Amino acid sequence: MDLQLTGKKALVTGSTRGIGLAIAERLALEGADVAICARSGDAVEDAVKALESKGGKAWGRSVDVKDPAALRSWVESAAAALGGVDILVANASALSFGLSIEAFQSAFDVDLIHTVTAVEAVMPHLERSRAGSIVAIGSIGGVEDSELNAYTEVSYGAIKAALHFYIKSLARTVAPKGIRANVVSPGSTFFDGGAWDRIKSEQPEHFRNAVAMIPMGRMARPEEIANVVAFTASPAASYVTGANLVVDGAFTRRI
């Protein structure tokens, strides 16, 4: 299937490792020009080089997405570097778990407010696009409480649930402008150096139990999430908006 992404301009936050990098790579392989950001300047530089090797234009800069002014500046600089914006993928996450006010504040600032800030900053550019699309990376933790989401991890799921609500409402607001907004909610996703990699090493029994809960018998790979994001962001999904696409190997039980 031709996703019609050739020449499209995409911004991806939190995109030097894991799911974010896989999304940027998939978009680049489909012919899109991609702008990325993360806190580590060295990681951004390495990722830009890797993306350029896929054949398209790539640009990146070190940004702390918790800083609204810096994030807005990144959006404007990325739009200038790429020559416009057609797609925003809000991927950055604090991965903040716990019951403390600090845990909730960190998840709020990164997972939710960074998305709201990026959307507001990018909206004038998307309004000029003929294929404006927003994809926020949610989580199964935001749609269903489960054995994997212990009570002590409630801050992450609660803020992801708020993110899902925001995107649903946003989709209804921007639809008359021809802009789409969706959520892709990954299940447990394994990659080298990621959270589940650390758990596998430090808490092998917990890791085995987590895998055993997944009907498909394994965790997702980042590229499997990226494939869904690329389709959802693309003109090939032109009538898909306000949706939450769950990619979880049949883990959740909701209808």
FIKEPA-223780 format. One line per 2 residues: number of its first residue (from 1); for each residue x, y, z of N, C-alpha, C, CB. Coordinates in nm, 3 decimals, padded with zeros to 5 digits. Glycine has a CB too. Layout:
<rs>
NUM) X:Y:Z:X:Y:Z:X:Y:Z:X:Y:Z | ...
</rs>
This chain:
<rs>
1) 00.084:-00.120:00.000:00.000:00.000:00.000:00.087:00.125:00.000:-00.094:00.001:00.122 | 00.054:00.219:-00.086:00.123:00.347:-00.088:00.060:00.436:00.018:00.115:00.413:-00.229
3) 00.135:00.472:00.121:00.083:00.556:00.227:00.080:00.704:00.188:00.165:00.538:00.352 | 00.130:00.736:00.070:00.128:00.874:00.019:00.202:00.971:00.113:-00.018:00.922:00.001
5) 00.312:00.922:00.167:00.392:01.003:00.258:00.512:01.069:00.191:00.440:00.919:00.373 | 00.539:01.036:00.067:00.654:01.095:-00.002:00.641:01.247:-00.005:00.666:01.040:-00.145
7) 00.744:01.315:00.045:00.745:01.460:00.044:00.672:01.524:00.160:00.686:01.508:-00.081 | 00.605:01.445:00.242:00.537:01.502:00.358:00.640:01.542:00.464:00.434:01.402:00.417
9) 00.603:01.639:00.546:00.693:01.692:00.649:00.641:01.651:00.787:00.705:01.848:00.638 | 00.722:01.576:00.862:00.677:01.519:00.988:00.765:01.561:01.103:00.672:01.368:00.979
11) 00.703:01.596:01.216:00.773:01.627:01.340:00.744:01.515:01.440:00.729:01.767:01.397 | 00.850:01.464:01.504:00.834:01.357:01.602:00.911:01.395:01.728:00.885:01.220:01.545
13) 00.841:01.404:01.840:00.909:01.438:01.966:00.956:01.311:02.036:00.816:01.519:02.058 | 01.063:01.326:02.115:01.117:01.212:02.188:01.154:01.098:02.095:01.017:01.163:02.290
15) 01.245:01.126:02.001:01.258:01.036:01.886:01.400:00.989:01.857:01.206:01.104:01.765 | 01.479:00.964:01.961:01.615:00.914:01.938:01.634:00.770:01.982:01.715:01.001:02.010
17) 01.528:00.708:02.035:01.538:00.570:02.078:01.398:00.509:02.083:01.608:00.560:02.216 | 01.393:00.377:02.091:01.267:00.308:02.113:01.160:00.337:02.010:01.216:00.342:02.246
19) 01.038:00.354:02.058:00.924:00.376:01.969:00.939:00.504:01.888:00.795:00.382:02.050 | 00.988:00.611:01.951:01.002:00.738:01.880:01.096:00.729:01.762:01.049:00.844:01.974
21) 01.211:00.667:01.782:01.306:00.651:01.673:01.249:00.561:01.564:01.439:00.593:01.724 | 01.181:00.454:01.603:01.121:00.364:01.505:01.016:00.437:01.421:01.057:00.243:01.575
23) 00.940:00.527:01.482:00.842:00.606:01.408:00.911:00.697:01.308:00.755:00.690:01.504 | 01.014:00.768:01.353:01.088:00.856:01.263:01.148:00.779:01.147:01.198:00.930:01.340
25) 01.202:00.661:01.176:01.262:00.578:01.070:01.157:00.530:00.971:01.334:00.457:01.131 | 01.041:00.488:01.019:00.936:00.441:00.929:00.887:00.553:00.839:00.818:00.383:01.009
27) 00.867:00.671:00.896:00.823:00.785:00.815:00.929:00.819:00.710:00.796:00.908:00.905 | 01.056:00.815:00.749:01.164:00.844:00.654:01.168:00.740:00.542:01.299:00.848:00.726
29) 01.151:00.614:00.577:01.151:00.507:00.476:01.034:00.522:00.379:01.145:00.370:00.544 | 00.925:00.583:00.427:00.809:00.605:00.341:00.822:00.731:00.256:00.683:00.613:00.425
31) 00.935:00.801:00.270:00.961:00.916:00.186:00.935:01.051:00.250:00.880:00.906:00.067 | 00.903:01.053:00.380:00.878:01.180:00.447:01.008:01.244:00.493:00.785:01.158:00.567
33) 01.008:01.376:00.501:01.115:01.450:00.566:01.080:01.459:00.714:01.136:01.593:00.502 | 01.178:01.442:00.801:01.149:01.425:00.943:01.233:01.517:01.029:01.172:01.280:00.984
35) 01.167:01.580:01.127:01.236:01.658:01.230:01.218:01.588:01.363:01.183:01.804:01.235 | 01.325:01.580:01.440:01.322:01.507:01.566:01.375:01.594:01.679:01.404:01.376:01.556
37) 01.350:01.548:01.802:01.409:01.615:01.918:01.420:01.516:02.033:01.325:01.738:01.960 | 01.508:01.547:02.125:01.526:01.474:02.250:01.615:01.562:02.338:01.589:01.331:02.227
39) 01.634:01.522:02.461:01.716:01.605:02.551:01.864:01.595:02.521:01.692:01.566:02.696 | 01.910:01.480:02.474:02.052:01.460:02.447:02.089:01.508:02.307:02.090:01.312:02.463
41) 02.177:01.608:02.300:02.221:01.659:02.172:02.297:01.557:02.091:02.306:01.780:02.191 | 02.381:01.476:02.156:02.457:01.374:02.085:02.364:01.269:02.025:02.557:01.307:02.179
43) 02.261:01.230:02.101:02.166:01.131:02.050:02.089:01.185:01.931:02.070:01.089:02.161 | 02.053:01.312:01.937:01.983:01.375:01.824:02.071:01.375:01.700:01.941:01.519:01.859
45) 02.197:01.412:01.718:02.289:01.416:01.604:02.304:01.278:01.541:02.427:01.468:01.648 | 02.319:01.175:01.623:02.333:01.039:01.570:02.205:00.995:01.498:02.366:00.941:01.684
47) 02.090:01.028:01.555:01.964:00.987:01.493:01.941:01.058:01.361:01.848:01.015:01.588 | 01.978:01.186:01.353:01.964:01.260:01.227:02.047:01.196:01.117:02.005:01.408:01.246
49) 02.169:01.158:01.150:02.255:01.091:01.051:02.192:00.959:01.005:02.395:01.064:01.110 | 02.137:00.884:01.099:02.074:00.756:01.065:01.953:00.779:00.976:02.033:00.680:01.192
51) 01.875:00.882:01.004:01.756:00.909:00.924:01.794:00.957:00.784:01.669:01.014:00.993 | 01.898:01.037:00.775:01.943:01.084:00.644:01.987:00.968:00.556:02.058:01.185:00.659
53) 02.036:00.862:00.619:02.079:00.745:00.542:01.962:00.672:00.478:02.157:00.649:00.631 | 01.839:00.702:00.525:01.720:00.642:00.466:01.681:00.710:00.336:01.604:00.648:00.564
55) 01.742:00.827:00.309:01.720:00.891:00.180:01.649:01.024:00.184:01.645:00.802:00.096 | 01.583:01.059:00.293:01.510:01.185:00.300:01.584:01.292:00.377:01.376:01.163:00.362
57) 01.520:01.407:00.391:01.577:01.515:00.470:01.546:01.490:00.616:01.523:01.654:00.424 | 01.644:01.514:00.702:01.624:01.500:00.846:01.686:01.620:00.916:01.684:01.367:00.899
59) 01.623:01.662:01.023:01.671:01.776:01.102:01.638:01.749:01.248:01.607:01.911:01.053 | 01.722:01.795:01.337:01.693:01.773:01.478:01.764:01.872:01.567:01.730:01.635:01.516
61) 01.714:01.880:01.691:01.775:01.969:01.789:01.743:01.919:01.930:01.726:02.115:01.770 | 01.835:01.943:02.020:01.814:01.906:02.160:01.708:01.998:02.222:01.947:01.915:02.239
63) 01.607:01.938:02.282:01.498:02.014:02.343:01.448:01.940:02.467:01.382:02.037:02.242 | 01.419:02.013:02.572:01.346:01.960:02.686:01.200:01.996:02.664:01.401:02.017:02.825
65) 01.117:01.898:02.633:00.978:01.927:02.595:00.898:01.982:02.713:00.911:01.801:02.542 | 00.950:01.976:02.835:00.882:02.037:02.949:00.892:02.189:02.946:00.941:01.984:03.080
67) 00.978:02.243:02.861:00.996:02.387:02.848:00.910:02.435:02.731:01.146:02.426:02.827 | 00.794:02.496:02.757:00.704:02.534:02.647:00.768:02.627:02.544:00.582:02.599:02.703
69) 00.845:02.724:02.591:00.908:02.818:02.497:01.007:02.746:02.407:00.979:02.931:02.573 | 01.087:02.655:02.464:01.183:02.580:02.384:01.113:02.489:02.285:01.275:02.499:02.474
71) 01.003:02.429:02.327:00.929:02.340:02.238:00.866:02.417:02.123:00.821:02.264:02.316 | 00.809:02.532:02.151:00.752:02.615:02.044:00.861:02.658:01.946:00.681:02.740:02.103
73) 00.978:02.694:01.999:01.089:02.733:01.913:01.133:02.618:01.824:01.207:02.782:01.998 | 01.134:02.497:01.881:01.170:02.378:01.802:01.071:02.355:01.689:01.177:02.254:01.891
75) 00.943:02.370:01.718:00.841:02.352:01.614:00.863:02.451:01.501:00.699:02.368:01.673 | 00.884:02.577:01.535:00.902:02.679:01.431:01.031:02.655:01.351:00.906:02.820:01.493
77) 01.138:02.618:01.419:01.264:02.591:01.350:01.252:02.468:01.261:01.377:02.572:01.451 | 01.182:02.367:01.309:01.162:02.246:01.229:01.080:02.275:01.105:01.094:02.137:01.312
79) 00.975:02.356:01.121:00.892:02.392:01.006:00.974:02.469:00.902:00.771:02.477:01.052 | 01.061:02.556:00.950:01.146:02.632:00.857:01.246:02.540:00.788:01.221:02.743:00.931
81) 01.303:02.447:00.864:01.404:02.356:00.807:01.344:02.262:00.704:01.470:02.275:00.918 | 01.221:02.216:00.729:01.158:02.119:00.638:01.075:02.185:00.529:01.071:02.026:00.717
83) 01.040:02.312:00.550:00.956:02.379:00.451:00.808:02.355:00.474:00.992:02.333:00.314 | 00.770:02.344:00.603:00.629:02.322:00.637:00.613:02.202:00.728:00.545:02.304:00.511
85) 00.489:02.178:00.769:00.458:02.062:00.853:00.325:02.002:00.807:00.452:02.101:01.004 | 00.325:01.872:00.787:00.202:01.799:00.757:00.161:01.707:00.872:00.220:01.718:00.631
87) 00.258:01.662:00.951:00.234:01.560:01.051:00.305:01.597:01.181:00.281:01.421:01.001 | 00.234:01.583:01.292:00.296:01.592:01.425:00.273:01.461:01.496:00.238:01.712:01.507
89) 00.381:01.399:01.544:00.370:01.281:01.629:00.424:01.320:01.766:00.449:01.158:01.568 | 00.335:01.328:01.865:00.374:01.363:02.002:00.404:01.233:02.076:00.262:01.446:02.075
91) 00.531:01.199:02.083:00.572:01.070:02.139:00.638:01.082:02.276:00.666:01.001:02.045 | 00.698:01.195:02.307:00.776:01.208:02.430:00.693:01.174:02.553:00.833:01.349:02.443
93) 00.752:01.098:02.644:00.685:01.059:02.768:00.784:01.063:02.883:00.623:00.917:02.754 | 00.735:01.104:02.999:00.818:01.104:03.119:00.833:00.964:03.176:00.761:01.197:03.224
95) 00.745:00.872:03.135:00.741:00.737:03.195:00.744:00.750:03.347:00.861:00.650:03.145 | 00.657:00.837:03.396:00.656:00.870:03.538:00.552:00.786:03.611:00.628:01.020:03.558
97) 00.596:00.706:03.706:00.509:00.616:03.779:00.513:00.649:03.928:00.548:00.470:03.755 | 00.400:00.634:03.994:00.399:00.652:04.138:00.273:00.723:04.184:00.520:00.730:04.181
99) 00.266:00.747:04.315:00.151:00.811:04.376:00.182:00.951:04.427:00.099:00.726:04.490 | 00.307:00.994:04.413:00.346:01.125:04.466:00.299:01.237:04.374:00.498:01.132:04.484
101) 00.287:01.355:04.432:00.254:01.473:04.353:00.359:01.494:04.244:00.243:01.599:04.443 | 00.485:01.466:04.278:00.593:01.484:04.181:00.576:01.391:04.061:00.729:01.458:04.247
103) 00.533:01.268:04.086:00.511:01.173:03.976:00.399:01.221:03.885:00.478:01.033:04.030 | 00.289:01.267:03.945:00.179:01.320:03.865:00.220:01.444:03.788:00.059:01.351:03.954
105) 00.297:01.533:03.852:00.338:01.657:03.786:00.427:01.629:03.667:00.409:01.749:03.884 | 00.520:01.534:03.682:00.611:01.501:03.572:00.533:01.443:03.454:00.718:01.401:03.619
107) 00.442:01.350:03.481:00.360:01.293:03.374:00.274:01.400:03.309:00.272:01.179:03.428 | 00.218:01.489:03.390:00.133:01.597:03.339:00.213:01.688:03.246:00.074:01.679:03.455
109) 00.331:01.729:03.291:00.412:01.824:03.213:00.459:01.766:03.081:00.532:01.868:03.294 | 00.499:01.639:03.081:00.557:01.580:02.961:00.451:01.513:02.874:00.665:01.479:02.999
111) 00.381:01.417:02.929:00.289:01.338:02.846:00.171:01.420:02.795:00.238:01.220:02.925 | 00.118:01.509:02.878:00.000:01.587:02.837:00.034:01.726:02.786:-00.095:01.598:02.952
113) 00.097:01.808:02.870:00.116:01.949:02.833:00.213:01.965:02.716:00.166:02.028:02.953 | 00.314:01.879:02.705:00.401:01.889:02.587:00.321:01.865:02.460:00.517:01.788:02.596
115) 00.223:01.774:02.465:00.139:01.749:02.348:00.053:01.870:02.317:00.051:01.626:02.370 | -00.010:01.927:02.419:-00.094:02.045:02.398:-00.012:02.161:02.342:-00.161:02.087:02.531
117) 00.107:02.182:02.396:00.193:02.291:02.349:00.235:02.270:02.204:00.317:02.303:02.438 | 00.276:02.148:02.171:00.319:02.118:02.035:00.204:02.134:01.937:00.376:01.976:02.026
119) 00.085:02.090:01.976:-00.032:02.104:01.888:-00.061:02.250:01.862:-00.155:02.036:01.950 | -00.062:02.331:01.967:-00.090:02.474:01.949:00.015:02.540:01.860:-00.096:02.544:02.085
121) 00.140:02.503:01.877:00.247:02.563:01.798:00.241:02.522:01.652:00.382:02.525:01.856 | 00.203:02.397:01.627:00.207:02.345:01.491:00.079:02.373:01.413:00.233:02.197:01.494
123) -00.028:02.411:01.481:-00.157:02.424:01.415:-00.158:02.519:01.294:-00.258:02.472:01.514 | -00.094:02.636:01.300:-00.094:02.721:01.180:-00.030:02.653:01.059:-00.021:02.851:01.208
125) 00.069:02.569:01.082:00.134:02.498:00.972:00.043:02.387:00.920:00.269:02.439:01.018 | -00.023:02.315:01.009:-00.113:02.209:00.965:-00.232:02.265:00.888:-00.163:02.128:01.085
127) -00.274:02.384:00.924:-00.387:02.447:00.852:-00.350:02.479:00.708:-00.431:02.574:00.924 | -00.221:02.495:00.681:-00.177:02.521:00.543:-00.150:02.392:00.467:-00.051:02.607:00.543
129) -00.150:02.280:00.538:-00.125:02.151:00.474:-00.255:02.096:00.414:-00.066:02.051:00.576 | -00.241:02.011:00.313:-00.357:01.944:00.256:-00.375:01.805:00.317:-00.344:01.934:00.104
131) -00.289:01.772:00.414:-00.296:01.640:00.477:-00.257:01.648:00.623:-00.205:01.539:00.403 | -00.306:01.750:00.694:-00.268:01.771:00.832:-00.309:01.656:00.923:-00.328:01.900:00.883
133) -00.215:01.608:01.003:-00.242:01.492:01.088:-00.164:01.502:01.217:-00.206:01.363:01.015 | -00.231:01.470:01.328:-00.170:01.466:01.460:-00.187:01.325:01.515:-00.234:01.573:01.557
135) -00.078:01.268:01.565:-00.084:01.138:01.632:-00.017:01.153:01.768:-00.017:01.025:01.546 | -00.090:01.124:01.873:-00.033:01.122:02.008:-00.011:00.978:02.049:-00.126:01.196:02.110
137) 00.102:00.950:02.111:00.130:00.815:02.158:00.075:00.802:02.300:00.282:00.783:02.154 | -00.032:00.724:02.312:-00.095:00.699:02.440:-00.040:00.573:02.503:-00.246:00.689:02.425
139) -00.128:00.495:02.564:-00.085:00.371:02.629:-00.207:00.289:02.665:00.001:00.401:02.755 | -00.191:00.157:02.668:-00.299:00.074:02.720:-00.323:00.104:02.867:-00.266:-00.075:02.702
141) -00.223:00.161:02.934:-00.240:00.203:03.074:-00.341:00.314:03.089:-00.109:00.247:03.132 | -00.371:00.384:02.979:-00.469:00.492:02.983:-00.609:00.448:02.945:-00.426:00.601:02.892
143) -00.626:00.321:02.907:-00.758:00.274:02.867:-00.811:00.164:02.957:-00.754:00.225:02.725 | -00.723:00.101:03.036:-00.768:-00.012:03.116:-00.674:-00.035:03.233:-00.777:-00.138:03.030
145) -00.732:-00.050:03.352:-00.652:-00.091:03.467:-00.630:-00.242:03.457:-00.721:-00.051:03.602 | -00.513:-00.287:03.497:-00.483:-00.429:03.480:-00.378:-00.472:03.580:-00.435:-00.458:03.336
147) -00.347:-00.603:03.576:-00.244:-00.656:03.664:-00.108:-00.592:03.637:-00.235:-00.807:03.647 | -00.086:-00.550:03.511:00.041:-00.486:03.478:00.050:-00.346:03.534:00.061:-00.483:03.328
149) -00.065:-00.282:03.553:-00.068:-00.143:03.599:-00.102:-00.140:03.748:-00.169:-00.059:03.518 | -00.005:-00.169:03.830:-00.028:-00.170:03.974:-00.069:-00.031:04.021:00.098:-00.217:04.048
151) -00.136:-00.027:04.135:-00.185:00.101:04.188:-00.074:00.202:04.203:-00.254:00.079:04.322 | 00.046:00.156:04.233:00.158:00.248:04.251:00.203:00.311:04.119:00.276:00.175:04.315
153) 00.147:00.267:04.006:00.183:00.323:03.877:00.071:00.411:03.820:00.216:00.212:03.779 | -00.023:00.453:03.906:-00.145:00.516:03.859:-00.120:00.652:03.791:-00.240:00.535:03.974
155) -00.014:00.723:03.828:00.010:00.855:03.768:00.024:00.846:03.616:00.135:00.918:03.827 | 00.096:00.745:03.569:00.116:00.728:03.424:-00.016:00.704:03.352:00.212:00.610:03.398
157) -00.095:00.609:03.401:-00.221:00.577:03.336:-00.321:00.690:03.343:-00.280:00.455:03.397 | -00.327:00.759:03.456:-00.423:00.868:03.472:-00.396:00.981:03.372:-00.418:00.922:03.615
159) -00.269:01.016:03.353:-00.236:01.125:03.261:-00.253:01.079:03.115:-00.091:01.174:03.285 | -00.222:00.953:03.086:-00.246:00.902:02.951:-00.396:00.904:02.920:-00.191:00.758:02.936
161) -00.480:00.872:03.018:-00.625:00.879:02.997:-00.668:01.022:02.964:-00.700:00.828:03.122 | -00.609:01.119:03.033:-00.638:01.260:03.003:-00.593:01.296:02.863:-00.570:01.351:03.105
163) -00.478:01.242:02.821:-00.428:01.266:02.686:-00.526:01.212:02.582:-00.290:01.202:02.667 | -00.579:01.092:02.608:-00.675:01.033:02.515:-00.799:01.122:02.501:-00.716:00.892:02.562
165) -00.848:01.173:02.612:-00.965:01.261:02.609:-00.933:01.388:02.529:-01.010:01.298:02.752 | -00.817:01.445:02.554:-00.778:01.567:02.483:-00.777:01.546:02.331:-00.640:01.613:02.529
167) -00.719:01.436:02.287:-00.709:01.413:02.143:-00.846:01.386:02.082:-00.616:01.295:02.114 | -00.933:01.315:02.152:-01.068:01.293:02.102:-01.141:01.424:02.082:-01.147:01.203:02.198
169) -01.133:01.512:02.180:-01.197:01.642:02.170:-01.133:01.727:02.061:-01.190:01.715:02.304 | -01.000:01.722:02.053:-00.928:01.796:01.949:-00.972:01.752:01.810:-00.778:01.777:01.965
171) -00.989:01.622:01.790:-01.028:01.570:01.658:-01.159:01.632:01.613:-01.040:01.417:01.662 | -01.254:01.645:01.703:-01.384:01.702:01.666:-01.371:01.851:01.634:-01.485:01.682:01.781
173) -01.277:01.918:01.699:-01.260:02.062:01.679:-01.192:02.094:01.547:-01.179:02.120:01.793 | -01.091:02.014:01.510:-01.011:02.047:01.392:-01.059:01.977:01.264:-00.867:02.012:01.416
175) -01.154:01.886:01.276:-01.203:01.815:01.158:-01.255:01.908:01.049:-01.313:01.720:01.199 | -01.329:02.015:01.082:-01.374:02.106:00.975:-01.260:02.174:00.899:-01.464:02.212:01.033
177) -01.141:02.176:00.960:-01.025:02.235:00.894:-00.950:02.132:00.809:-00.931:02.295:00.997 | -01.000:02.010:00.805:-00.932:01.905:00.728:-00.813:01.844:00.798:-00.887:01.960:00.597
179) -00.804:01.863:00.930:-00.694:01.808:01.009:-00.746:01.691:01.092:-00.630:01.918:01.102 | -00.670:01.584:01.098:-00.708:01.466:01.175:-00.624:01.457:01.303:-00.691:01.338:01.089
181) -00.682:01.395:01.405:-00.609:01.375:01.531:-00.646:01.239:01.587:-00.640:01.488:01.634 | -00.546:01.159:01.618:-00.568:01.024:01.667:-00.467:00.989:01.776:-00.559:00.923:01.553
183) -00.497:00.882:01.849:-00.406:00.825:01.948:-00.368:00.685:01.902:-00.471:00.822:02.090 | -00.243:00.650:01.917:-00.199:00.511:01.906:-00.150:00.469:02.044:-00.087:00.492:01.797
185) -00.211:00.363:02.098:-00.179:00.318:02.234:-00.105:00.185:02.231:-00.306:00.305:02.318 | 00.026:00.187:02.250:00.102:00.062:02.252:00.077:-00.017:02.380:00.251:00.092:02.238
187) 00.089:-00.148:02.367:00.103:-00.232:02.484:00.249:-00.238:02.523:00.045:-00.373:02.458 | 00.285:-00.336:02.604:00.424:-00.351:02.648:00.515:-00.370:02.527:00.439:-00.471:02.746
189) 00.618:-00.288:02.518:00.706:-00.286:02.401:00.851:-00.302:02.448:00.689:-00.153:02.321 | 00.920:-00.397:02.388:01.056:-00.430:02.429:01.157:-00.379:02.328:01.071:-00.582:02.448
191) 01.260:-00.312:02.378:01.375:-00.276:02.295:01.497:-00.266:02.385:01.351:-00.143:02.217 | 01.613:-00.286:02.325:01.738:-00.282:02.401:01.754:-00.148:02.472:01.858:-00.309:02.309
193) 01.781:-00.152:02.601:01.800:-00.031:02.678:01.672:00.031:02.730:01.872:00.068:02.596 | 01.557:-00.027:02.695:01.429:00.026:02.738:01.390:-00.023:02.876:01.322:-00.011:02.639
195) 01.272:00.022:02.922:01.227:-00.012:03.057:01.211:-00.162:03.075:01.096:00.058:03.088 | 01.151:-00.228:02.976:01.131:-00.373:02.990:01.263:-00.450:02.980:01.033:-00.423:02.884
197) 01.360:-00.396:02.910:01.492:-00.458:02.906:01.555:-00.456:03.045:01.584:-00.385:02.804 | 01.540:-00.343:03.115:01.593:-00.332:03.252:01.519:-00.427:03.347:01.582:-00.187:03.303
199) 01.387:-00.433:03.331:01.309:-00.523:03.416:01.347:-00.668:03.391:01.159:-00.503:03.392 | 01.369:-00.703:03.265:01.410:-00.840:03.232:01.539:-00.877:03.303:01.427:-00.856:03.080
201) 01.630:-00.780:03.313:01.759:-00.805:03.377:01.749:-00.804:03.529:01.859:-00.702:03.331 | 01.671:-00.708:03.584:01.668:-00.687:03.728:01.557:-00.764:03.798:01.654:-00.541:03.757
203) 01.446:-00.788:03.728:01.331:-00.858:03.786:01.280:-00.962:03.687:01.217:-00.757:03.822 | 01.359:-01.066:03.662:01.323:-01.162:03.558:01.188:-01.230:03.580:01.429:-01.267:03.549
205) 01.151:-01.256:03.705:01.022:-01.321:03.730:00.907:-01.228:03.693:01.010:-01.362:03.878 | 00.919:-01.100:03.726:00.816:-01.002:03.688:00.806:-00.993:03.536:00.848:-00.864:03.749
207) 00.920:-00.995:03.470:00.920:-00.989:03.324:00.847:-01.110:03.265:01.064:-00.982:03.269 | 00.879:-01.229:03.314:00.815:-01.351:03.264:00.664:-01.347:03.288:00.876:-01.475:03.330
209) 00.624:-01.298:03.404:00.481:-01.288:03.433:00.411:-01.189:03.340:00.460:-01.246:03.579 | 00.480:-01.079:03.311:00.422:-00.979:03.221:00.402:-01.037:03.082:00.511:-00.855:03.215
211) 00.499:-01.109:03.032:00.487:-01.170:02.900:00.376:-01.275:02.899:00.620:-01.234:02.857 | 00.364:-01.349:03.008:00.264:-01.455:03.016:00.122:-01.400:03.010:00.282:-01.534:03.144
213) 00.103:-01.273:03.046:-00.030:-01.212:03.042:-00.073:-01.173:02.901:-00.033:-01.089:03.131 | 00.021:-01.172:02.807:-00.008:-01.127:02.670:-00.048:-01.248:02.586:00.115:-01.054:02.607
215) -00.170:-01.252:02.532:-00.213:-01.370:02.456:-00.121:-01.408:02.341:-00.350:-01.345:02.402 | -00.056:-01.311:02.278:00.036:-01.342:02.169:00.169:-01.398:02.218:00.061:-01.218:02.087
217) 00.192:-01.395:02.349:00.309:-01.459:02.407:00.438:-01.382:02.394:00.326:-01.588:02.347 | 00.432:-01.256:02.360:00.553:-01.175:02.348:00.514:-01.028:02.356:00.628:-01.205:02.215
219) 00.614:-00.944:02.379:00.593:-00.800:02.376:00.609:-00.748:02.234:00.692:-00.728:02.470 | 00.560:-00.627:02.212:00.572:-00.564:02.080:00.716:-00.521:02.053:00.477:-00.443:02.069
221) 00.748:-00.509:01.927:00.872:-00.446:01.885:00.839:-00.301:01.845:00.939:-00.524:01.766 | 00.931:-00.207:01.865:00.903:-00.068:01.831:00.854:-00.048:01.688:01.025:00.015:01.854
223) 00.909:-00.124:01.594:00.869:-00.106:01.455:00.724:-00.148:01.432:00.960:-00.187:01.364 | 00.671:-00.238:01.516:00.531:-00.277:01.501:00.439:-00.162:01.542:00.500:-00.402:01.586
225) 00.479:-00.086:01.642:00.404:00.034:01.679:00.419:00.140:01.571:00.453:00.089:01.816 | 00.542:00.155:01.521:00.570:00.257:01.420:00.489:00.235:01.293:00.718:00.259:01.386
227) 00.469:00.110:01.254:00.391:00.082:01.134:00.249:00.135:01.146:00.390:-00.068:01.105 | 00.189:00.118:01.264:00.053:00.165:01.286:00.050:00.318:01.288:-00.003:00.109:01.419
229) 00.150:00.378:01.350:00.158:00.524:01.354:00.171:00.581:01.213:00.276:00.570:01.442 | 00.257:00.522:01.133:00.278:00.572:00.997:00.149:00.568:00.916:00.387:00.491:00.925
231) 00.076:00.457:00.926:-00.052:00.450:00.854:-00.150:00.554:00.907:-00.113:00.309:00.868 | -00.161:00.564:01.040:-00.257:00.656:01.100:-00.226:00.801:01.064:-00.259:00.640:01.251
233) -00.098:00.834:01.056:-00.056:00.970:01.022:-00.073:01.002:00.874:00.089:00.992:01.063 | -00.082:00.900:00.792:-00.072:00.918:00.647:-00.206:00.951:00.581:-00.014:00.794:00.586
235) -00.202:01.007:00.459:-00.324:01.030:00.383:-00.401:00.903:00.352:-00.291:01.101:00.255 | -00.335:00.786:00.362:-00.407:00.661:00.339:-00.514:00.638:00.446:-00.308:00.543:00.338
237) -00.500:00.704:00.560:-00.600:00.694:00.668:-00.685:00.820:00.673:-00.531:00.670:00.804 | -00.722:00.872:00.558:-00.784:01.004:00.547:-00.917:01.019:00.619:-00.802:01.037:00.405
239) -00.987:00.909:00.651:-01.116:00.920:00.720:-01.108:00.866:00.863:-01.224:00.844:00.641 | -00.986:00.845:00.910:-00.966:00.798:01.047:-00.929:00.917:01.134:-00.855:00.687:01.054
241) -01.018:00.954:01.224:-00.987:01.064:01.316:-01.068:01.047:01.443:-01.016:01.202:01.250 | -01.012:01.092:01.554:-01.076:01.075:01.683:-01.066:00.933:01.736:-01.219:01.115:01.674
243) -00.979:00.853:01.677:-00.969:00.712:01.715:-00.854:00.688:01.813:-00.949:00.624:01.591 | -00.864:00.580:01.887:-00.755:00.531:01.971:-00.723:00.390:01.924:-00.792:00.534:02.125
245) -00.615:00.376:01.850:-00.577:00.247:01.795:-00.487:00.176:01.895:-00.505:00.263:01.659 | -00.538:00.068:01.953:-00.465:-00.008:02.054:-00.383:-00.117:01.986:-00.563:-00.070:02.157
247) -00.253:-00.122:02.019:-00.160:-00.217:01.957:-00.096:-00.295:02.071:-00.050:-00.145:01.867 | -00.160:-00.407:02.111:-00.123:-00.468:02.238:-00.121:-00.620:02.238:-00.215:-00.422:02.342
249) -00.125:-00.684:02.122:-00.119:-00.829:02.119:-00.235:-00.896:02.191:00.008:-00.875:02.180 | -00.353:-00.829:02.193:-00.476:-00.878:02.256:-00.471:-00.877:02.408:-00.505:-01.020:02.209
251) -00.384:-00.792:02.466:-00.372:-00.789:02.612:-00.496:-00.730:02.679:-00.249:-00.709:02.652 | -00.544:-00.615:02.631:-00.658:-00.552:02.697:-00.785:-00.632:02.671:-00.675:-00.407:02.650
253) -00.882:-00.616:02.763:-01.006:-00.694:02.755:-01.125:-00.607:02.719:-01.032:-00.764:02.886 | -01.105:-00.479:02.703:-01.217:-00.390:02.673:-01.271:-00.418:02.533:-01.175:-00.243:02.685
255) -01.396:-00.384:02.511:-01.457:-00.400:02.380:-01.444:-00.269:02.305:-01.607:-00.444:02.391
</rs>
